[in-house]
Amino acid sequence: MSDASKTSDIVRLIAEQQGITRALELFPDSVKAGAERGLKPVTLPPGTSPRIHPSNVFVPVRRDPK
């Protein structure tokens, strides 16, 4: 099986799961392009890691400085 047919099978399955088969029928190129962009892994710039900038922590209790 070629990569092109595997990709189109994946796009078809994702479209069925997300309920956008009609959009795939009407605008196949747009849906396929969006799926290809969405299936690419998110990468960080070289030399960085997710631990460099920890996320903010929500603290619901207001603390008054003493």
Buried (B, 14 or more C-beta within 10 A) or exposed (E): EEEEEEBBEBBBEBBEEEEBEEBBEEEBEEBBEBBEEEEEEEEEEEEEEEEEEEEEEEEEEEEEEE
